[in-house]
């Protein structure tokens, strides 16, 4: 019975950033799937029984690294002693929880055990006042509040010893505004959106990156073509040489030329590392955007293998290319004009059409925790069931937890 519950659980994590756009925590999202109805049950939370099962069996060091977890708790779930290290689990009290003396006493117990308390989508009302002295974090939905409402809420919290977290931060401009208002934690899709700057041109080194990424999806690409592109950017040459001479690859003799490095690594290794080399050159962007892009690309690749294993590199490239607007601060249609891409790839990127578009849309929904937006009936044609999607997602998180060694060599 427990195994069945666990297999029907969908999981996603959403990063929480500090003022320097460094990931300091993740909100963990759990959803249940109804086989008979082929849809997600109750769009915003899982039952306490399923959640308890998940917390017992999942490897949270793999999912969280060294970060804390923010987890939504209903009133019923607050009564359950979850098998989770208190210092790493921030309890999010949901906005629809009825505030009672019993609830306040239970939160005091949990706080004494070492849990931090966050008030989710908090809106002040008199009955909620007893929650404020217990709160370590107050989360405000900045999309749902107008400027006047936001100012009123912030004034009320001014003298409290709490951290303010802005939710639904969708643009860099909104991020900057929230930071100026005094928020110190941020959650939302602002990283994956381009910063619109009129008249901005793509720098020469980024054009090289764009061309290198273009070769990732070309089945006819070869080492000579990739070498010619890399050779045009001294920084990419340096990073390639640094990587191939590192202990990671353990060459028997020092490799002294780019051509020798390419030959030593081989085409398959260069293809897999080309995206790391390219994205590592985006020094004006935070590491969190790089991690987001690589996670999406890997999700597309792994789900794409269920569609057609031979096309896995194409699925990977579609996932990666879909994030390029955020890296280049240019609209994606404009960027794609400069790339010689197959028609089905462009349709997937711009319109989410075809099987490539299906997998890209599914990957984006997984990252957003919006499982109800996935076309489960069509995914099932490729045996991408909720259990399989969950297995793939966890394998991608594990891959990400180990890829840090490679990324560290590219600094």
C-alpha positions in Angstrom: 0.0 0.0 0.0 2.8 2.4 0.9 4.6 1.6 -2.4 1.5 2.5 -4.4 1.1 5.8 -2.6 4.7 6.6 -3.1 4.5 5.8 -6.8 1.5 8.1 -7.3 3.4 11.0 -5.8 4.7 13.8 -8.0 7.5 16.0 -6.6 9.1 19.3 -7.6 11.3 21.8 -5.9 11.3 25.5 -6.4 14.4 27.5 -5.5 14.3 30.3 -2.9 17.0 33.0 -3.5 18.7 35.5 -1.3 19.5 39.1 -2.4 22.6 37.9 -4.3 20.4 35.4 -6.3 22.1 32.5 -4.5 19.8 29.5 -3.7 19.4 29.2 0.0 16.4 26.9 0.2 13.9 25.0 -1.8 10.1 24.8 -1.5 9.1 21.2 -2.0 5.9 20.6 -3.8 4.1 17.3 -3.6 1.1 16.3 -5.7 -1.0 13.1 -5.9 -2.1 11.5 -9.2 -5.4 9.8 -9.7 -4.9 6.8 -12.1 -8.6 6.4 -12.9 -9.1 10.1 -13.7 -5.6 10.5 -15.2 -5.2 13.9 -13.5 -3.6 15.5 -10.5 -5.7 15.4 -7.3 -6.2 18.7 -5.4 -3.9 21.0 -7.3 -1.9 22.5 -4.4 -1.2 19.8 -1.8 -0.8 16.1 -1.1 -2.4 14.3 1.8 -0.5 13.8 5.0 -0.3 10.1 4.5 1.4 10.3 1.1 3.6 13.1 2.3 4.7 11.2 5.3 5.5 8.2 3.1 7.6 10.4 0.8 9.5 12.1 3.6 10.4 8.6 4.9 11.7 7.2 1.7 13.2 10.0 -0.3 16.9 10.9 -0.2 16.7 14.6 0.8 20.5 15.2 0.7 20.2 14.4 -3.0 17.2 16.8 -3.5 18.3 19.6 -1.2 22.0 19.5 -1.1 22.9 21.6 1.9 19.8 23.8 1.7 16.7 23.9 3.8 13.2 22.7 2.7 10.1 24.8 2.9 7.1 22.4 3.1 3.4 23.3 3.1 1.5 22.0 6.1 -2.3 21.9 6.5 -3.8 21.9 10.0 -4.1 18.1 10.0 -0.5 17.6 8.9 0.8 19.8 11.7 -0.5 17.1 14.1 1.8 14.5 12.4 5.4 14.1 13.5 7.1 14.1 10.1 10.3 12.1 9.8 12.4 15.1 8.9 15.4 16.9 10.6 13.8 19.9 12.3 16.6 22.3 11.6 16.3 21.7 7.9 12.5 21.8 7.6 10.7 25.1 7.5 7.0 24.6 8.2 4.8 26.7 5.9 1.5 27.4 7.6 -1.0 27.7 4.8 -3.2 30.8 4.4 -6.4 28.9 4.8 -5.5 27.3 8.2 -8.0 28.3 10.9 -6.1 29.9 13.8 -7.1 28.3 17.1 -5.5 28.1 20.5 -4.7 24.5 19.7 -2.9 25.5 16.5 -0.8 28.1 18.3 0.2 25.6 21.0 1.2 23.0 18.4 3.3 25.6 16.5 5.1 26.5 19.8 6.0 22.8 20.2 7.3 22.5 16.7 9.3 25.8 17.1 10.8 24.5 20.3 11.9 21.4 18.4 13.9 23.5 16.0 11.6 24.1 13.1 11.4 27.6 11.6 7.8 28.8 10.9 6.8 30.5 7.7 3.4 32.1 7.1 2.4 31.3 3.5 0.6 33.9 1.3 0.0 35.8 4.5 -2.8 38.4 4.7 -3.3 40.1 8.1 -6.6 39.8 10.0 -7.2 40.1 13.7 -7.6 36.4 14.3 -4.2 35.8 12.7 -2.4 38.1 15.0 -1.2 35.3 17.4 0.8 33.8 14.5 3.1 36.8 14.1 5.2 36.3 17.2 5.9 32.7 16.1 6.8 33.5 12.5 10.4 33.4 11.3 9.5 34.0 7.7 6.5 35.8 6.2 5.7 35.1 2.6 3.8 37.7 0.6 2.3 37.1 -2.9 3.5 40.3 -4.6 1.4 39.6 -7.7 -1.8 39.5 -5.6 -1.1 42.8 -3.7 -1.3 46.3 -5.1 1.3 48.9 -4.0 -0.9 50.3 -1.3 -1.7 46.9 0.2 1.9 45.9 0.0 3.1 49.1 1.8 0.4 48.5 4.5 1.6 45.0 5.1 5.3 45.9 5.2 4.6 48.7 7.7 2.8 46.2 10.0 5.8 43.9 10.0 8.4 46.5 10.3 9.1 46.0 14.0 8.9 42.2 13.9 12.0 40.0 13.9 11.1 38.2 10.7 12.5 37.6 7.2 10.3 38.8 4.4 10.0 36.5 1.3 8.5 37.8 -1.9 6.6 35.2 -3.9 5.6 35.2 -7.5 8.5 37.4 -8.5 8.2 37.2 -12.3 10.7 39.8 -13.6 14.1 41.2 -12.7 12.5 44.6 -12.4 10.0 43.2 -9.8 12.9 41.5 -8.0 14.8 44.8 -7.8 11.7 46.6 -6.5 11.0 44.0 -3.8 14.7 44.1 -2.7 14.3 47.9 -2.4 11.2 47.4 -0.2 13.1 45.3 2.3 12.5 41.7 1.1 15.5 39.5 1.6 14.2 36.2 0.1 12.6 35.7 -3.3 10.7 33.0 -5.2 9.4 33.1 -8.7 10.3 32.9 -12.4 12.3 36.1 -12.7 15.5 34.3 -13.5 14.1 32.6 -16.6 12.9 35.9 -18.1 15.1 38.2 -20.2 15.9 41.6 -19.0 14.6 43.9 -21.7 17.2 46.6 -22.5 16.5 48.6 -25.6 19.2 48.6 -28.3 21.3 45.9 -26.6 23.5 44.0 -29.0 24.8 40.5 -28.5 28.5 40.5 -27.6 31.0 38.7 -29.8 31.7 36.0 -27.2 28.0 35.3 -26.7 27.6 34.9 -30.5 30.2 32.2 -30.3 28.3 30.5 -27.5 25.1 30.7 -29.6 26.8 29.1 -32.5 28.3 26.4 -30.3 24.9 25.6 -28.9 23.5 25.4 -32.4 25.9 22.6 -33.1 24.6 20.5 -30.2 21.5 19.5 -32.1 23.2 19.0 -35.4 23.7 15.2 -36.0 26.3 16.1 -38.7 28.5 18.1 -36.4 32.1 16.9 -35.9 35.1 17.7 -33.9 36.6 19.9 -36.5 33.5 22.1 -36.6 33.3 22.3 -32.8 37.0 23.1 -32.6 36.7 25.9 -35.1 33.9 27.5 -33.1 35.6 27.1 -29.7 38.9 28.5 -31.1 37.2 31.9 -31.8 36.7 32.5 -28.0 40.0 32.5 -26.0 38.0 32.0 -22.7 36.4 28.8 -24.1 39.8 27.6 -25.3 41.2 28.1 -21.8 38.4 26.3 -20.1 38.6 23.4 -22.5 42.3 23.0 -21.8 41.8 23.4 -18.1 39.1 20.8 -18.1 40.9 18.2 -20.2 44.2 18.5 -18.1 42.4 18.2 -14.8 42.2 15.2 -12.5 38.7 14.7 -13.7 39.9 13.3 -17.1 43.4 12.1 -15.8 45.4 12.5 -19.0 48.7 10.5 -19.0 50.5 13.4 -20.5 49.8 17.1 -20.5 47.6 18.2 -23.4 48.9 21.3 -25.0 46.7 22.1 -28.0 42.9 22.6 -28.5 43.0 20.0 -31.4 44.7 17.4 -29.1 42.1 18.2 -26.4 39.2 17.6 -28.8 40.7 14.4 -30.0 41.4 13.2 -26.5 37.9 13.9 -25.3 36.1 12.5 -28.4 32.9 13.8 -30.1 30.4 12.3 -27.6 32.2 13.8 -24.6 32.6 17.1 -26.3 28.9 17.2 -27.2 28.0 16.5 -23.6 30.4 19.1 -22.3 29.8 21.8 -24.9 26.7 23.1 -23.1 28.7 23.4 -19.9 31.5 25.2 -21.7 29.1 27.5 -23.3 27.0 28.4 -20.4 30.0 28.8 -18.1 31.0 31.7 -20.4 27.9 33.7 -19.3 29.7 35.4 -16.5 27.1 38.1 -16.2 24.4 35.6 -15.2 23.9 33.9 -11.8 24.8 30.3 -11.3 21.2 29.6 -10.5 20.1 30.3 -14.1 22.8 27.9 -15.4 21.5 25.2 -13.0 17.9 25.9 -14.1 18.9 25.6 -17.8 20.8 22.4 -17.4 18.1 20.8 -15.3 15.5 21.6 -18.0 17.8 20.3 -20.7 18.4 17.1 -18.8 14.7 16.6 -18.1 14.0 17.0 -21.8 16.8 14.5 -22.7 15.7 11.9 -20.2 12.0 12.1 -21.1 13.0 12.3 -24.8 14.7 8.9 -24.5 11.3 7.4 -23.8 10.1 8.9 -27.1 13.1 8.0 -29.3 16.5 7.2 -27.6 18.5 8.2 -30.7 17.1 11.7 -30.6 18.0 12.3 -26.9 20.6 15.0 -27.9 18.0 16.9 -29.9 15.6 16.9 -26.9 18.5 18.1 -24.7 19.2 20.9 -27.1 15.6 22.0 -27.2 15.5 22.3 -23.4 18.7 24.3 -23.4 17.9 26.5 -26.3 14.5 27.4 -24.7 16.4 29.2 -21.9 18.6 31.3 -24.2 16.4 34.4 -24.0 17.2 34.7 -20.3 21.0 34.3 -21.0 21.1 36.7 -23.9 18.4 39.2 -22.8 16.8 39.0 -26.2 13.4 37.6 -27.3 13.7 34.0 -28.3 12.2 34.4 -31.8 14.9 37.0 -32.5 17.7 34.7 -31.3 16.3 31.7 -33.3 16.6 33.7 -36.5 20.3 33.5 -36.3 20.3 29.7 -35.9 19.9 27.1 -38.6 17.4 24.9 -36.8 15.1 22.2 -38.1 11.5 23.4 -38.5 10.2 21.0 -35.8 12.7 22.4 -33.3 11.7 25.9 -34.0 8.0 25.0 -33.7 8.7 23.3 -30.4 10.6 26.3 -29.0 8.1 28.9 -30.2 4.7 27.1 -30.2 5.3 24.0 -28.1 4.2 21.9 -31.1 5.0 18.3 -32.0 6.5 15.7 -29.7 9.5 18.0 -29.0 7.1 20.7 -27.8 5.2 18.1 -25.7 8.4 17.2 -23.8 9.5 20.8 -23.5 6.1 21.8 -22.1 6.2 18.9 -19.7 9.7 19.8 -18.5 8.6 23.4 -17.8 5.5 22.2 -15.9 7.6 19.9 -13.8 10.0 22.7 -12.9 7.1 24.9 -12.0 5.3 22.2 -10.0 2.3 22.7 -12.4 1.6 19.0 -12.9 -2.0 19.7 -13.7 -0.9 21.5 -16.9 0.8 18.4 -18.3 -0.9 16.4 -21.1 -0.8 13.1 -19.3 -2.8 11.2 -21.9 -0.3 12.1 -24.6 2.7 11.4 -22.4 1.2 8.0 -21.6 1.6 7.0 -25.3 5.4 7.1 -24.6 5.0 5.3 -21.2 5.7 8.5 -19.4 3.5 7.7 -16.4 3.6 9.7 -13.2 5.8 7.1 -11.7 8.2 7.2 -14.6 8.2 11.1 -14.6 9.0 11.0 -10.9 11.8 8.5 -11.4 13.3 10.7 -14.2 13.0 13.9 -12.1 14.8 12.3 -9.2 17.6 11.0 -11.5 18.0 14.5 -12.9 18.4 15.9 -9.4 21.0 13.2 -8.6 22.8 14.1 -11.8 22.8 17.8 -10.8 24.2 17.0 -7.4 27.2 15.3 -9.0 27.8 17.7 -11.9 29.2 20.4 -9.6 32.6 18.8 -9.9 32.6 19.5 -13.7 31.2 23.0 -13.2 33.8 23.8 -10.6 36.5 23.1 -13.2 35.0 25.7 -15.5 35.3 28.7 -13.1 
